[in-house]
């Protein structure tokens, strides 16, 4: 007979195992669909242009130098964003050193942050709409067409989305139980959004926090203002520690970050230099597909709850967050589709109850046929690439090279087959449950993404990576060059040249008097640098481009006369 000293732990262990088994039975399918969505695409490919290349360049510099205050890329400070994403990624790079390539380890940051965001969506829906709608909010979020690509890349908009998710969750928790935990979650969310992309997130939630009691009487309570005060105190370290450290390190760099990249991007006086101008009707043409299917479902919820729009806290908070953020995007002088990621969370929470109003069978059949056809096309193209050649489809060959030899990975084939079977079994088991069309949509989207990120991945990476470009360039480079200057070389190219070749270039735009015996020029394919090509002092030794890039090209020139005049035996400056 066991003594009492051992019986309680034994019972406790049994109870915890039993609880885990019950939880797996209850949430196993949701966990499977979440992992099916989150994992593919996080590893297995080099940094891709446009954001991944420069973001990883900063992470690579931080991992090598240990400078956690000033983000830098290819030897130069790069003050666009605060360093939260870079910090987490650098920790993961060191953690998985020797296990994963540095860029794959860094990209796991997005997977971790998206997991937190998904949990927040389920928690908000459960607190505001009820337990049965928790999964629907998660599926509506993961089903958004605009999210799936960015969610698996190294982009700082992912932690911004996580910050918005935590902040909205703080409001939902306060509605359910006004306590310290809700304030901590809100304050943390505001802090994360600040450390992700600057003052945008705190500014949005400051406006939302002020408008809630102004518009809705239910928020005019002393406990609400105590909640906001506590949340502000929690957010304060996030809002101050890094900016103060940056100010103490370099006031000009602080002003470049705060004034140029925060204020300037919004009002437009720095857009000409920093890029990403707001083109006419950009959001009108982008948001309909970017927010699908969460936006139509959210509108359906608002229609069915139209008599309680002014009284339901979920509608109040999520609508305000969406409207304020949309107003910021619409008036800002800079615009890119990934800027809209924070819009997806509030509409996903609003979309959750709409599953009860959607016709089940007809939509399920249509969605199933659509994604079945898309997966069939993807598998057909892969089969043709393996056993024949790429189909002669102009739209496809404009972005992917036809001469690529597709390798066969039996591990990937096995993974794809198992995931298709498991997804089919899970969907069959819940075919009569509410919300089946949304479930099929997100599963179908995830399976298509799985095929792209396994069977298609070598082809995609070959087209988008700079690895082959700079490997080819190094085969013709002289081994005794003194330094390399660059002309119009973009952030992506400079970061990847540093990562793959270990070369830091001296930009003619910032160092016009620097004399180097090598010069790399970046330009459009149909606009070759004729002045250099016709200059007798410069010899073209190489030119090339990414296999999937027909628009831009690189040219490498060598100046023999200058190379002989530079100090013989001096340590090459590109290695300093």
N, C-alpha and C positions, 0 to 999 in steps of 0.2 A: 504494500500500500504506500502511495506517494505521501510524503510529508506535506503539511500545509505550506511549507516554504516553497515547494516546487509546484504545487497545484495551481496557484494563481497565475504565475507566468505561463504555465502550460495552457491553462484555459484562455489567457489573454492572447497567446500566440495562435491558438486554434481559432479564436474569434476573429483575429485580424486576417488570417488566411481565408476564413469563411466569408468575411466581408469583401475581401479582394476578389474571390471567385464570383460572388453575387454582383459586384460592380462590373466585372468583366462580362458577365452574362447580360447585364442591363445596358452597358455602354460599349460593349466590344465592337459592334458594327460601326458606331460613330468613331471610335478610336481608329479602326481600320481605315475608314474613309479619310480621316484626318491625316494619318501617316501616309496614305496613298497620295494625298495632295502635297504634303509638306516635304517629303524626303527626296523624290526625284528632282534632279537639277541642281541640288546643293553641292554636289561634288562631280568630278570627272571632266571638267573643262577649264581652260585658261580664262583669265579675266577678259570680258568682252566689252568692246566699245559700245556705249559712250561712257556711262558712269563707272562701271566696274574697274576700268583701267586706271583712272586717276584715283578712285577711292582706294584701290589696292596699293597704288603707288605710295599713298600716305601711310597706309598700314605697314608696308614694307619698310619705309623709312623709320617709322616709330619702333618697329621690332628690332631694327638694326642699331639705332642710335640711343634708344631709351628716352627720347625727348617726348614727354607726355603732355606738354603744355602747348607747343607751337606745331600745328599740323604742317608738314612739309612734304613735297613731292619732287623727286629728281633734283634734290639739292636746293630747292627754293621753297620759302614759306607759301602755304596755300590756305588762305583764310576764308574759304567759302562757308564752311560749316563748323560748328563746335565738335569736339572729338569723342562724343559718347560711343558712336559706332566703331571708331578706330580703336578706342580703348578695349572694348569687349573683343574685337577681332584680334588685336595684338595679343591679348591674354590667351585666346584660343590657338593662335599660331604657335606660341611657346608651349602650350599644353600638348598639342598634337605634333610637335616637332619630331620628325623621324617616322611618324605614322601616316600623316597626310601631307601632300604638298601645301605650301604656305597659303596659296590662294584658295584651296579647298577648305582648309581649316578656318580661314577668315570668313568664308561664305557661310559657315555654320551659324554665324551671328544672326543672319536673316531667318534661319530656321527656328532658332530659339525665340527671337522676338515675335515671329508669326505665331508660334505656339501660345505665347502669352496673350497675343491679340485674340486668337480663337477662343481661349478660355474666357476672356473678358466678354466676348459676344454672347457666349452661352450663359454666363452669370447674369448679365444685364437682362437678357430675355427671360430667364427664370425668375428674377426678382420682380420684374415689371409685368410680365405676361403670364407666368406660370410655368411649372416644371415641364409640361408637355411641349413647350415652344423653345426650349433651350437649344436643342439640336438644330432647329430650323434657322435660328439666327446664325449659327456657325456655318451651316451649309449655304445660306444666302451670301455670307461674306466670302467664303472660299469659292463660290460659284461665279463671282464677278469677273467678267472678261478682262477688266483692266488691272486686276490684281495678280493673276497667276504668273505673269512674266516677271514683274518687279519683285514679287514676294520671294523669288529664288535667286535674286542677284544681290550684289553688294551695293546697295543704295541707301542713302541716309533718310530717304522718305519712309523706309520701313520702321525705324525707331520713332519717327514722327507719328506714324499710324498707331504704334503701340502706346505712345504717350496720350493720344486722343482716346484710345480704348480704355486705358486706366482711368483717365479723367472722367469719362462718361460713367464708368463703373463706380467711381466714387459717389457720383450723384445718385445712382441707382441704390447703392448700399445705404446712403443716408435716408432715402425715401423709405426703405424697409426698416432700418434700425439706426437712428441718429446716434452714432457713437464715435469713438476715436478712430476705429479702423477705417471708416468711410473717409474721414479727413486725411488719414495717412495715404490712402489710395489716390484720392484726388490730388494731394500735394505732390506725390510721387509722379503721377501722370503729367502734371504741369511741368515738373522738373525734367522729366525724360523728354518731353516735347521741346523744351528749351535747349537741352544739350544735344538734341538731334539736329535741329535746323535753325536755332536762334529764337528771336522774340515772337515769331509767328504764333506758336502754340500758346504761350502765356497770354498773348494779346487776345486771341480768340476766346479763351476761357475767362478772361477778365470781363469781356463784353457780355458773354453768356451769363456769368454769375451776377452781373449788375441787372441785366434785362429780366431774369427770372422773377425776382420780387416786384420789379416795376410793372410787369405784364400780368402776373398771375398771383392772386391773393394767397394761395396756399403756401407760397415761399416767404411770406412776410412774417417770419417767426424769429424770435430771439435765438433759438437753437440753430437756425440756418446761418445767421451771422457768426455765431460761435464756431460753427462748422467751417465757414470760409476762413476765419482767422486762424484756426488750427491748421488748415490746409496750407495757408500762406506760410506759416512757420515751418512746416515740413518742406515746402518747396524752396525756402530761402537758401539753404546750402547749395542746391542744384543751380539756383539763379545767380549765385555770387562767387563760389569758390573758383571755378575756372576763369570767368571773366576777370576777377581780381588778379589771379595769377598771371594771366595774359597781359594785363595792364602793367603789372610790375616787371614783366619780362621785356615788353616792348610796347610803348604807347602807340607808335605808328601802326603796328600790326593790329592792335586792338581797334583802332579807328578804321582800319581797312576792313576788319570783320564787321564791326557794328555799323559803320556809316555806309561803306560801299556795298556790302553784301546783304545787309538787312534793309536799311532805309533806301539805299540806292536802287536795289532791285525792284522795290515796290513802286517808288515814284519815277523811276526810269532814267535817272541821270548817270547810272553806271551800266545800263543794259548794253549800250553800244560797245563797251569794252568787254563785258562779261558774257554777253550772248543771251540766247533764249528770249527773243522779243515776243511780245504778245500780238500775234497776228489776228486779223479781223475774223470774227465768228469762230475762233478756235474752240471755245468751250461749247458752243452750240453744236458743232460737228463732232466733238470728242465725247462729251458726257453721255449721250444716248447709248453708245456701245460700251463705254468704259464702266458704267454703273449697272449694266444689264447682268442678271435679271433682278437685282435687289431693288432698283428704282421702281419698276412697274409694280412689284409686290408691295413696296412701301406706300405707293400711291393708292393701291387697293386697300391697304389697311386704313389709311386716312379716310377713304371714302366710306368704309363700313363703320368707322368710329367717328364720323363727322359730327355727330351730336355731342361727343365728349372730347373734341379736340382741345378745348380750352381747360379741361379738368384732368386729363390723364397725364401723369408726370413723364412717362416715356415719350409721349408725343411732344410735350413741352420742351424737354431737354434736347432730344434728338433733332427736332425741327429747328430749334435755335442754333445748335452747333452746326447743322448743315447750312442754314441760311447765312450765318455770319461767315463761315469759311468760304461759301460760294461768293459772297460779296467781296471778300478779300481777293479771291482768285479773279473775279470779274473786273476788278478795278486795278489790279497789279499790272505793272508794265512788262512783267516777265511771265511766260507761260510755257509749260511742258505738261504732257499727260500725267507723269508721275506726281506732279504737284497735287493732283486730285485724290491721291490715296486716302487722306483723312476723311474725305466725304463718304467713303464706303462704309465706315463703321456705323455711324448713326442710321443710315438707311437700311443696313443689314438688320439692326435691332428692330427698326420699324417694320421690316418685311416679315418678321417671324410669325405674327398671327395670321398673315395673309394665306398661309397654306390651307387653312380651313375653308377658304372661299374659292380656291382654284379647282376646276374640274379635274378629277383624278385620272380617269382612264384615257380620255382622248389626248390630253397633254403628255401623259406618260408614253403613249405609243409614238407620238410625233417626235418627242425628244429622243427616245430610244433609237428610232430609225435614223434620225439626223446624226447622232454621234456614232452609231454603227457604221454609217456611210463614211464619215470622216476618218474613223479608225481604219476602215477597209482601204481607203485611198492611201493613208500613211503606210500601211503594211505593204500595199502593192508597190509603192515607190521604193520602199526598202528592198523588197524582193527583186525588183528590176535592177537596182544598184548592185546587189550581191551577185546575181546570176547573169546579168545582161549589161545594161547601161541605163543612165538616167533617162526618164521619159523626156521627149523633146517638147516640153512645155515652156514657153518663153517666160512666163511669170515666175516659174521655179528657177530656171537657169540664170535669171537676172541676179539672184541672190546667192545661189549655190553653184559651185563649179561642176561642170558635167564630167570632167576628166578624173574625178576622185575615185579611188578604188576602195569600196566599202569593206571594212573588216567584219568578220563574223565573230560575235561573242556569244558562246553558248550559255554563259551565265546570264547575260541579258535576255536571251530568248526564254530561258527558264523563268526568270523573274517576271517577265511580261506575261507569260502563259499562266503562271500561278496567280498573279494579280487579277487577270481577266476572269479566271475561274472563281476566285474568292469574291470578287465584286459581283459576279452574276449570282452566286449563291446568296450573298447578303441581300441583294435587291429582291430576289425571289422570296426570301423569308418574310420580307416586310411589304410585299406587293399590295396588300390590302390595308396597310396603315396610312394614316393621314400624312400628307406631305410627300408622297411618292414622286411626283414630277420634279420637285426641287432636288430630291435625293438622286434621281436618275441624272438630272442635269449636272450636278457637281461630280458625281461618279464618272459620267461620260467625259467631262472636261478633264478630270484628273487622269483618266486612262489615255486620252489623246496626248496629254502632257508627258505621261510615262513613256509612251512610244517615242516621242521626240527626244526625251532625255536619256534614253537607253539605246535603242536601235539606230536612231538618226544622229545621236550625239557626236560620233566621230566626224561625220560630214559637216554638221553645223560648226563644230569647233575648228575644223580645218579652214572653213570659210571666214570665221570671225576672229580667230586668234592671230596675234602678231608673232607667235613663236617661230613659224616657218619663215616669216619675212626677215627677221633679224638673224636667224640662223643662216639663211642664204646670204645675207649681207656680210656676215663675219667670214665666210669662206673666201671672199675677195678682198677683205680689208688688209692693209699692210699691218704687220705686227709691231712696227716701230713708230707709229704716228705719235705726235706730240699732244694734240688735243683735237676735239671735234666741236666745231661751231654748228649752229642750226639756224635755219631761216624758215619762219612760218610753221615751225614744228609744234603740233598741238599737244595738249596735256596728255592725251591718251598715248601718243607716240613716245613722248619723253619718258613717261612712267614705265612703259613696257620696254623701251630701250635700256633703261636702268635695270629693270628686273631680269630680262633675258640675257643682256650682254654686259651688264655692269658698267655702262658708259653714262656719264653725266655730261650733257652737252652745254655749251656756252651760247646762250641765245643772242643773236645779233640785235634783237629788239631791246634787250636790256644791257648788253655789253658790246656796243658797236665798234669799239676800238680793239677788241680782243683778236689777236692773230692766231689762227689755227690752220694746220695743214690739211684738215679734213672738214668738209662742209656737207651737212645733210639738209636737203630741201624738201619741204612738204607742199604739195599743191594738187590742183585738179589734173586729171589724166590728160585732158585736152588742152592744158595750158602749161606746157613744159617751160622750164626756166631758160628761155632762149639766150638771155644775156650771158649766162654762165656757160651754156653749151658752145657759144661762139667765142668765149674768152680763151685765149691761148694759155693763160696761166693756170686754168682749171681743166682737169681731165675727168671726164665722167667714168667712174670705175664700176658703178652698179646702179640699177634702178629696179624697183619692185613695188608690189602692193599685196595686201591681203587677197587670197584667192577669191573671196566673195565680194570684193570691193572694186567695182568698175569705175568709181567716181574719183577717188583720191589715189595719189601715187607718191613714192619717195624716190629722190635722186641723191646719190652720194658722189661728191667730187673730191679730188685730191689736188693740192697745189704743190708741185714738186719744188719750185723755186723757194717758196716759203718754208717748206719742210727742211731744206738744206740750211736755211738761214737761222732757224730756231736752235736754241742751245742744245748741243749734242751731249747726251748723257744725262740731261735733266730728267727727273721723274715725270712720266707722262701725266698731264694735268687731268685727264679724264679719270684717273685712278685716285686723285687726291680727295 
